[in-house]
Amino acid sequence: MPEQKPSGSAYGKISHLNLKFCRQQKKTILEDVYFTAPFKVMQPFLSNTAARFMILSASAGIMAGDRQDIDIYLKKGTTVELTAQSYEKIHKMIDGEGRRSTTITLEKDTLLFYVPQPVIPFADSAFTSDTVIHLTDNTSKLFFSEILSSGRTAYDERFLYKKYSASVKIYEGNDICYFENSRYLPAQQNLNGFGSYEGYTHLATILLFNFTVADSSLTEKIRQLLDMHKELDGGVSCTENKYLCIKSFASSGQSLVNFIDSIKKLLKIDQV
């Protein structure tokens, strides 16, 4: 059966990005890559043990009907940082929505630092994303972050989008160890009120898996970082399995990007 064309998509088909990393001669390299429009991958910044890749897009952003399928695979012993070249824009949509499906797999003794740029949903936009991450065991380290803006605040477009839905499922072995299902519907929810953004314009979610936190010192240090960044508000939660979930609000995306960089330095991920 031929691949069905997503209605309204500028590319007429699902956009794919497949990245597979391996370790050769004590370095992380990109073993296999496949992408279709609008995706591109910039030449990496390499160190002795890590590889830093920037995912590029030839598109102005997510349009109605766009469908994206992303698959990222880290083989044993690899250390990778993935980011993007600019803020991601989700454009106004007369009808329909954009969709993205992401699958990430980490073998033993791997580290992935996954930090895309902030997302800006324009007025009347709609977007759904599903992310599934598989960690082989407790030697698979994951630093996952995402920043969601309330909209184009410079144009007074706070919470004027139609829908933003994002689910994240993380497995260690065969067991699910984290599940978050966020669904923002501004027409039905008071997203600026108590229990939501509470006057702020940007929300960051940061997940740390399989970093050492047994003595709670890391948790306390991150809370101290929050206190140091006076423009931020947020908190740190430790799950039953000692994983960390950090939520932080700010009035600019750059403040949260700087906060994420501070946590990275705190973890001493110098090789990335």
SESE-170737 format. One record per residue (C-alpha): residue in one letter; x, y, z. Coordinates in steps of 0.02 Angstrom, whole numbers. Each point is the difference from the previous one (the first is absolute). Example, Ala and Ser with C-alpha at 12.3 -4.5 7.8 and 13.67 -1.06 7.14 Angstrom:
<recs>
+------+--------+--------+--------+
| resn |      u |      v |      w |
+------+--------+--------+--------+
|    A |    615 |   -225 |    390 |
|    S |     69 |    172 |    -33 |
+------+--------+--------+--------+
</recs>
This chain:
<recs>
+------+--------+--------+--------+
| resn |      u |      v |      w |
+------+--------+--------+--------+
|    M |      0 |      0 |      0 |
|    P |     74 |    171 |    -47 |
|    E |     39 |    122 |    140 |
|    Q |   -149 |    113 |     33 |
|    K |     32 |    184 |    -24 |
|    P |    -38 |    107 |    154 |
|    S |   -136 |    125 |    -42 |
|    G |     69 |    175 |    -26 |
|    S |    183 |    -48 |     26 |
|    A |    121 |    107 |    -98 |
|    Y |    107 |   -155 |    -31 |
|    G |   -139 |   -119 |    -54 |
|    K |     64 |   -140 |    112 |
|    I |     68 |    -37 |    173 |
|    S |    167 |     85 |     36 |
|    H |    130 |   -120 |     70 |
|    L |    157 |     22 |    104 |
|    N |     99 |   -157 |     49 |
|    L |    164 |     14 |     95 |
|    K |    105 |   -146 |     63 |
|    F |    158 |     28 |    102 |
|    C |    142 |   -121 |     37 |
|    R |    171 |      5 |     82 |
|    Q |    156 |    -25 |   -105 |
|    Q |    182 |     29 |     50 |
|    K |    -58 |     70 |    167 |
|    K |   -110 |    131 |    -83 |
|    T |   -188 |     19 |    -29 |
|    I |    -43 |     11 |   -183 |
|    L |   -158 |      5 |   -104 |
|    E |     -8 |   -176 |    -69 |
|    D |   -158 |     21 |   -104 |
|    V |   -108 |    149 |    -48 |
|    Y |   -156 |     18 |   -104 |
|    F |   -109 |    153 |    -19 |
|    T |   -131 |     74 |   -114 |
|    A |    -60 |    180 |    -19 |
|    P |     -1 |    110 |     98 |
|    F |    130 |    -85 |    111 |
|    K |    188 |     18 |    -16 |
|    V |    143 |    -41 |    118 |
|    M |    147 |    118 |     24 |
|    Q |    179 |    -66 |      4 |
|    P |     37 |    -49 |    180 |
|    F |    112 |     79 |    130 |
|    L |    108 |   -145 |     60 |
|    S |    102 |    -25 |    157 |
|    N |     96 |   -151 |     63 |
|    T |   -156 |    -88 |     62 |
|    A |   -153 |     98 |    -56 |
|    A |    -89 |     65 |   -153 |
|    R |   -106 |    157 |     -5 |
|    F |   -126 |      9 |   -142 |
|    M |   -117 |    139 |    -53 |
|    I |   -161 |    -50 |    -87 |
|    L |    -46 |    124 |   -135 |
|    S |   -164 |     34 |    -87 |
|    A |    -26 |     79 |   -171 |
|    S |   -177 |     45 |     50 |
|    A |    -60 |    159 |     85 |
|    G |    -82 |   -112 |    130 |
|    I |   -142 |   -123 |     25 |
|    M |   -147 |     22 |   -118 |
|    A |   -173 |    -78 |     -4 |
|    G |      7 |   -180 |    -57 |
|    D |    187 |    -21 |     33 |
|    R |     50 |   -172 |     62 |
|    Q |    172 |    -37 |     68 |
|    D |     77 |   -166 |     52 |
|    I |    165 |      7 |     97 |
|    D |    104 |   -152 |     53 |
|    I |    159 |     18 |    102 |
|    Y |    109 |   -149 |     51 |
|    L |    155 |      2 |    110 |
|    K |    109 |   -155 |     -2 |
|    K |    103 |    -55 |    150 |
|    G |    132 |    123 |     60 |
|    T |    -63 |    154 |    -93 |
|    T |    -22 |    177 |     66 |
|    V |   -107 |    117 |   -103 |
|    E |    -74 |    174 |     14 |
|    L |   -144 |     46 |   -116 |
|    T |    -67 |    176 |    -21 |
|    A |    -81 |    109 |   -133 |
|    Q |     53 |    159 |    -89 |
|    S |   -145 |    112 |     53 |
|    Y |   -163 |     13 |     93 |
|    E |   -133 |   -113 |    -73 |
|    K |   -153 |     92 |    -67 |
|    I |   -171 |    -80 |    -15 |
|    H |    -95 |    105 |   -125 |
|    K |   -182 |     52 |    -10 |
|    M |   -113 |   -136 |    -68 |
|    I |   -171 |     23 |    -78 |
|    D |    -38 |   -183 |     38 |
|    G |     96 |   -159 |     40 |
|    E |    159 |     -9 |    103 |
|    G |    183 |    -44 |     -6 |
|    R |     60 |   -165 |     74 |
|    R |    168 |    -72 |     53 |
|    S |     48 |   -173 |     59 |
|    T |    171 |    -26 |     81 |
|    T |     82 |   -163 |     53 |
|    I |    166 |      0 |     93 |
|    T |     99 |   -155 |     50 |
|    L |    153 |     -2 |    114 |
|    E |    106 |   -157 |     16 |
|    K |    113 |    -35 |    150 |
|    D |    131 |    130 |     53 |
|    T |    -74 |    143 |   -101 |
|    L |    -36 |    182 |     35 |
|    L |   -124 |    105 |    -98 |
|    F |    -18 |    185 |     31 |
|    Y |   -160 |     43 |    -96 |
|    V |    -36 |    187 |      4 |
|    P |   -104 |     70 |   -143 |
|    Q |    -31 |    187 |     -9 |
|    P |   -159 |     76 |     75 |
|    V |   -166 |    -27 |    -90 |
|    I |   -110 |    149 |    -48 |
|    P |   -181 |    -42 |    -42 |
|    F |    -76 |    140 |   -105 |
|    A |   -181 |     55 |     18 |
|    D |   -123 |   -130 |    -70 |
|    S |    133 |   -135 |    -12 |
|    A |    -20 |   -182 |     52 |
|    F |    135 |   -129 |     32 |
|    T |     15 |   -176 |     70 |
|    S |    162 |    -91 |     42 |
|    D |     35 |   -173 |     69 |
|    T |    172 |    -44 |     68 |
|    V |     50 |   -176 |     54 |
|    I |    173 |    -29 |     76 |
|    H |     76 |   -171 |     35 |
|    L |    143 |    -13 |    126 |
|    T |     85 |   -169 |      0 |
|    D |     48 |      5 |    185 |
|    N |     66 |    118 |    135 |
|    T |    159 |     33 |   -100 |
|    S |   -104 |     91 |   -132 |
|    K |      6 |    183 |     50 |
|    L |   -128 |    124 |    -65 |
|    F |    -12 |    189 |     13 |
|    F |   -162 |     50 |    -85 |
|    S |    -69 |    177 |     -7 |
|    E |   -138 |     97 |    -86 |
|    I |    -57 |    181 |     13 |
|    L |   -175 |     53 |    -48 |
|    S |    -43 |    183 |    -27 |
|    S |   -174 |     69 |     28 |
|    G |      7 |     71 |   -177 |
|    R |     72 |    150 |    -91 |
|    T |      0 |    113 |    151 |
|    A |     71 |    148 |    -99 |
|    Y |   -161 |     -6 |   -104 |
|    D |   -113 |    -20 |    153 |
|    E |    -36 |   -179 |    -49 |
|    R |      5 |    -81 |    171 |
|    F |   -101 |   -163 |      2 |
|    L |    -89 |     35 |   -163 |
|    Y |     46 |   -168 |    -77 |
|    K |   -135 |   -132 |    -20 |
|    K |     90 |   -152 |     70 |
|    Y |    170 |    -60 |     56 |
|    S |      9 |   -183 |     51 |
|    A |    160 |    -91 |     48 |
|    S |     25 |   -171 |     77 |
|    V |    166 |    -71 |     62 |
|    K |     23 |   -183 |     47 |
|    I |    165 |    -65 |     66 |
|    Y |     41 |   -184 |     25 |
|    E |    146 |    -81 |     90 |
|    G |     11 |   -177 |    -63 |
|    N |   -179 |    -60 |    -15 |
|    D |    -66 |    111 |    139 |
|    I |    -77 |    170 |    -27 |
|    C |     82 |    121 |    122 |
|    Y |    -70 |    168 |    -55 |
|    F |   -157 |     57 |    -87 |
|    E |    -60 |    178 |    -27 |
|    N |   -148 |     47 |   -107 |
|    S |    -17 |    189 |    -20 |
|    R |   -151 |     69 |    -89 |
|    Y |    -23 |    189 |    -11 |
|    L |   -165 |     66 |    -67 |
|    P |     -2 |    189 |     32 |
|    A |   -184 |     18 |    -49 |
|    Q |    -47 |   -121 |    140 |
|    Q |    135 |     33 |    130 |
|    N |     63 |    152 |     95 |
|    L |    182 |    -29 |    -44 |
|    N |     54 |    167 |     70 |
|    G |    -76 |    -36 |    170 |
|    F |     44 |    -91 |    160 |
|    G |     65 |   -176 |    -29 |
|    S |     55 |     41 |   -178 |
|    Y |    119 |    135 |    -63 |
|    E |    -50 |    121 |    139 |
|    G |     50 |    156 |    -97 |
|    Y |    158 |    -70 |    -78 |
|    T |     19 |    -25 |   -187 |
|    H |    117 |   -152 |    -14 |
|    L |      2 |   -172 |     80 |
|    A |    148 |   -120 |      2 |
|    T |     -6 |   -185 |     37 |
|    I |    169 |    -82 |     36 |
|    L |     19 |   -186 |     32 |
|    L |    158 |    -82 |     71 |
|    F |     12 |   -189 |     -5 |
|    N |    137 |   -107 |     76 |
|    F |    108 |    139 |     68 |
|    T |     55 |    -27 |    180 |
|    V |   -127 |     78 |    118 |
|    A |     -7 |   -130 |    138 |
|    D |     69 |    121 |    130 |
|    S |   -121 |    138 |    -58 |
|    S |    148 |    119 |    -25 |
|    L |    -40 |     25 |   -184 |
|    T |   -180 |     42 |     40 |
|    E |     56 |    130 |    127 |
|    K |    127 |     76 |   -120 |
|    I |   -132 |     22 |   -135 |
|    R |   -116 |     84 |    126 |
|    Q |    143 |    117 |     42 |
|    L |     18 |     39 |   -186 |
|    L |   -185 |     46 |     -5 |
|    D |     28 |    117 |    146 |
|    M |    150 |     79 |    -87 |
|    H |   -100 |     34 |   -160 |
|    K |   -117 |    131 |     72 |
|    E |    -99 |     13 |   -161 |
|    L |    -54 |   -182 |     15 |
|    D |   -128 |    -93 |    104 |
|    G |    -11 |   -187 |     12 |
|    G |     36 |   -160 |     94 |
|    V |     84 |   -170 |     -3 |
|    S |    -86 |   -167 |     25 |
|    C |     86 |   -166 |     30 |
|    T |    -92 |   -156 |    -58 |
|    E |     -3 |   -167 |     89 |
|    N |    143 |    -60 |   -111 |
|    K |    107 |    153 |     40 |
|    Y |    -30 |     86 |   -166 |
|    L |    -21 |    188 |      0 |
|    C |   -137 |    106 |    -77 |
|    I |     29 |    188 |      0 |
|    K |   -134 |    126 |    -45 |
|    S |     44 |    184 |    -17 |
|    F |    -92 |    157 |    -56 |
|    A |     74 |    160 |    -71 |
|    S |    -48 |    152 |   -101 |
|    S |    123 |    -37 |   -139 |
|    G |     61 |   -155 |    -89 |
|    Q |    182 |     52 |     16 |
|    S |    -11 |      0 |    191 |
|    L |    -51 |   -183 |     -6 |
|    V |    133 |    -42 |   -129 |
|    N |    130 |     75 |    118 |
|    F |    -72 |   -100 |    145 |
|    I |     15 |   -161 |    -99 |
|    D |    181 |     43 |    -39 |
|    S |     31 |     27 |    186 |
|    I |    -66 |   -174 |     41 |
|    K |    110 |    -74 |   -136 |
|    K |    153 |     82 |     79 |
|    L |    -56 |    -62 |    170 |
|    L |      0 |   -178 |    -65 |
|    K |    177 |     27 |    -67 |
|    I |    -45 |    -60 |   -174 |
|    D |    158 |     82 |    -62 |
|    Q |     24 |   -117 |   -145 |
|    V |   -162 |     54 |    -85 |
+------+--------+--------+--------+
</recs>
